[in-house]
Amino acid sequence: MLTDEETPWSLQAAVLLVAFLTISLPVLLNASRHRKQSGLLPPSPWRLPLVGNLHQLGRFPHRSLRSLAAAHGPVMRIHLGMVPAIVVSSADAAREVLQVQDHVFASPPSLSIPSIIFYGCTDLAFAPHGPYWSRLRKLSVNHLLSPSRVRSCAAVREQEVEVLLRRVCGGGVVRLSELLSDFAKDVAGRIVLGTRAAGDEGWRAKLDALLEEIVRMLGSFHVGDCLPWLSWLSAVDGTDARARRAFQSINRILDEIVGDAEREVQVRPPGGETHDDAFLHVLLSMMKEPPQTEGRLIDRDKVKALLVDLFGAGTETMIIVLEWAMQKLQQEVRRTKQADHNSLLMITDQDLPGMEYLRAVVKEALRLHPPAPLLLPHNSMQGRYDYDVPSNTMVIVNAWAIARDPGAWDSPEDFRPERFVAGSKVVDFRGQHFELIPFGSGRRMCPGMNLAVSTVELALANLVGRFDWELPVEDKEMDMQEAPGFAVRKKSPLRAVAVMQQSSLAQAEIKSLD
Ligand code: HEM
């Protein structure tokens, strides 16, 4: 996880920039006096020269931006250093950006660190909107993330849930964060890489190292992104060197992973089919296909770029939802059982559609704790909507603030899954109801939503169905604090005591898992 010092847009950035104030202030003040304001720009909080509003963002930008929006409105213009950005904090404004004018805001901004660690932005999340992105997205959805592909790997998820339950049965205080994290990585490992990854400590260590580098670098501040004319500074302050070292480390790990898969394919008997439908095997076979008229889509580096996305975007987000939902479920566990589930049999993928209350709990956890509270940044490619949004302006959607907007939600700060149960207002997170957009919406919406939701629901259903969960005696109350970072995890790891249900049937079943 990120340390406080590594927080994006942190004071550390401000301190660095303030050093330049003394020399450049007179020049800049003069320049801003002559700057021509054109069109109707969104309202803007006051800002410091050079620093802009960076110093106001603090350790939790989603919270600080909500406070600023309360004073300046749901469409607001801020400055990250000298670079303007539009912040959107209402469902209506989010609909305008992500649906009505989706085509205008469909590219991410060009940022220095992602372009180093994501192989020149040839991954899915940071690739500019265009034919390459579109083909890569289609490939990922068709072979890995579509609802039918997700259904077809239900057995993998169920087997991994069994492993998780067996580990919980160990007794005593369960280190839930650690177990849930291993579970999410094993699911991703098995469907992306194949059975080889299951329960393999070597694989988990590789993935941990990979995620650590990605999360650390995405949380780093690059002066050139905020003060383009000072980008040379990142060579002096070591940011570029750190990013290149991180990239070398990411590349080495991914080379090992891809190399292992290539060797596996080579030792397969001639004509032998793959022993599983692992996505990496599909990618490797596509690398060998003759190029089509549009050129070859995938080469080794692009395969690695895509893997960074799938592991980075896929595992960390699922871990976050599982942690927050389990934390909430410690309070809700009995009601969840009564509402949904009276059987002690293993709950399978097929049972999930009938578990209305559990699904409401997951929705409510995603509402209060979206893993990416500011989604991913978008970039305007042209023009205007109600306000003038000059082309090439970064647009930040504060999904966290929108999901807590008192204008859209009753008691928005309370955890109340009932709000999603039949008879209540129908609100879903599939990109059509803009008051709840933890996965974004429009063409850049998260393609991993079906996989994530099925995996999270299956794990939670079984954890809650088989155990009663209590706080460890030494933890007097639940710690609900967030940790700062690009994706917002719980500050302290989740621990709980799992009390196995007294029913002999439950005990017999759990023994039979051994
Ligand atoms: C609960 C879990 C998850 C949440 C809350 C989540 C959330 C998001 C969000 C907010 C975005 C950006 C949307 C935007 O800016 O408009 C995104 C993009 C993305 N997500 Fe997820 N995600 C989750 C799980 C996954 C999984 C499991 C995968 C894949 C294995 C995945 C892969 C991606 C990719 C590749 C993108 C970039 C898509 C593009 O730009 O075309 N995510 N996700």
Boltz pocket constraint, residues with backbone or C-beta under 6 A from the ligand:
constraints:
  - pocket:
      binder: B
      contacts: [[A, 124], [A, 125], [A, 126], [A, 137], [A, 309], [A, 310], [A, 311], [A, 313], [A, 314], [A, 315], [A, 317], [A, 318], [A, 321], [A, 370], [A, 371], [A, 372], [A, 374], [A, 375], [A, 376], [A, 377], [A, 437], [A, 438], [A, 439], [A, 440], [A, 441], [A, 443], [A, 444], [A, 445], [A, 446], [A, 447], [A, 448], [A, 449], [A, 451], [A, 452], [A, 453]]
      max_distance: 6.0
